[in-house]
């Protein structure tokens, strides 16, 4: 996964466990659970003194942040080429769904800042928080048939923010802004 958010860029690895039910040869319902390693990034901000006689008048500090994502998604998968148990050499599919994204964010300041003396920018408060957001999930992928009922898949996914509960712990409240490259095996059970 690559988070593309301005000032919140990071890369993380993860795992998805996916269950699919085949309604028709080309139409599949899915449910998945995904979880990812922590993503880390840093930003430098400046706190400004409230009183002009304060020395120093500005104070630069670094915010070290860590975000960990977990997600549950339900949706629909459609095969554009092939079908769920196709014997063709490869299939092409797309999927769309809705999910709940669980985020845990922790921010650590490089030095303590006295908020009675300095105005701290309203970005990435010190401490930690857990946030939930709704997502609209999109994917486009291919499958290669390896054998009877076993397929290797690779797809590109993204989560589009479908709700926007603000959190003072995010540097940018447009989170998530991710793109994911996924690969794995799909095994059919009759």
N, C-alpha and C positions, 0 to 999 in steps of 0.2 A: 504494500500500500504506500502511496505517496500522497501526503497532505500538501496541497498546492496553495493554501492560504497565505496571503502576504504576511510576513513576519511570523508565520507559524509553520514553516516548511519542515517536514521530517519524513523519514522513511521507516516503515515498520513491517514485520512479517507476522503472518497470522494463519489461522486454520478455520475452515468452514466445514461443518457437517450438514449435509443437505438430504432431505427426504423428498421424493417426487412420487406423484400419483398420476398415472396415465389415463386421462378421460377418453381421449381419442388418439390415434397414432401420431398426430401432429400437435396435440394440445395437452399440456401437462400442468398440473398445479404443484407448487413447491412450498416447502418450509425449510428455512435454514437458520442455523446459529453460527455466528462468527465471533472470533476473539483474536486480538492482536497484541503484540509486544508493545511496551511503552514507546511512544515517540517523544523525542527530546529536542528542544530548541531554546535559543536565548535571544533576548532583546535588551538594548540599552536605552534607558529613559532618563529624563532630567526632572528632578524635583526643584521647584522654585520657592524661595523664601517668601513667607507671608509679610514679613516686616523688611523694608528696604535696608535697614541697618544691620541685618543678620549677616554674619560672616561664616562661611562663604554664601554668596547670594544664590547660587545654584549648586545642586548636588547630583552628580551622575551616578547611576547605579545600574546593575545588571540583574535582569529577571531570568532565572533558570526555570524552565517549565517542562513538565512531563504530562502527556495525555495518554490514556489507555482507553481504547474503544472495544466495546462488545455490542453485538447487534443481533436482533431477531427479525426475520423478514418472512412475509407470506406473499406469494404472487403467482404469476402465470408465465409459462414458458411455451414458445411456439417455434416449431421447426420450419424454417424457410426452405431447406433442402434436406431430404431424408425424413426420418421419423424415429420414434423412441427405440425401436428394435430393428432398425434398418440394417441390411447386409451390404449396403453401399460402402465404398471406402471411407467416405467422410460425410458429416452432417453439418449444417449451419443453422444456428438458432439465435433467438433473442428472448429476453425476459424482462418483465416489469412487475414491480410489487411495491408494497408498503412495509416499512419496518419501524422498529423502535431502537434508537441508538442510545446506549448507556455510555457515558463518558466519565472518567475520573481524571481530574486535573489537579496538579500540585504545582504551586509557584513558590520559589524561594528567592528572596532578595539577597544580593551580594553583601549588603550592609543594612543595618537597621536604620529606618528613617522616622524621625519624630514628626508625626502628622500635626502636632500643635505648632510646629515651627515652619514646616515646609508643606506646600501644596503638592500632593502626589497625583500624577495623571490618573484618570479613571480608566486604567487598563491593567488587567492582570493583577488583581489584588493578591497580597501575600497569603499563603495558606493553601487549603485544598477544599475541593467541592466535588459533588457528583451531580451530573446533569443528565436529563433525558430529553431527546428530541425525536420527532417523527421524521422519517425519511421516505423519499420516493426513490426506489432502487431500479436501476437500468443495467442491462448486460447484453453483450453481443459476443457470440463464441462459436467455436467449431469443435467437433468430435471426430476422432479417428477410431474405427472399429479395430480392436485388438484380437478379438476372438468371440466365441459364443457368449453374448450377453455382457461383454466387458468393453468399455469405451474409454479412451483417453480424451479428456476435454481440456480446452484452454479458452478462457474468456477474459474480456475487459469489462470491469464494472465501475459504477459510480453511485454515490448516494447524493441525492439532491435534498437540501433541507426543506422539509414540509411544515415545520413549525419553528418559531423563533423565541424561545424562552431566554431572555437575556441573563447572563451570568457575569458578575464582576471578575470572575477568575479567568475568563477567556481574554486573550489579547484582542481577538477579533470575533464578534458574535455571529459572523457568517459561517462559523464552523458547523459541519464538516465541509471541506472542499477537497475531496479525495478522488483518486483514480487508482484502481487495483488491477493487477495482472494475476490471474488465477490459473491453476492447473491441477489436474487430479484424475482419479478414476471414477467412472460411473458403472456400477454393477447392477444388473437386472436380477430381481427375485420374482419368481412366478408363484 
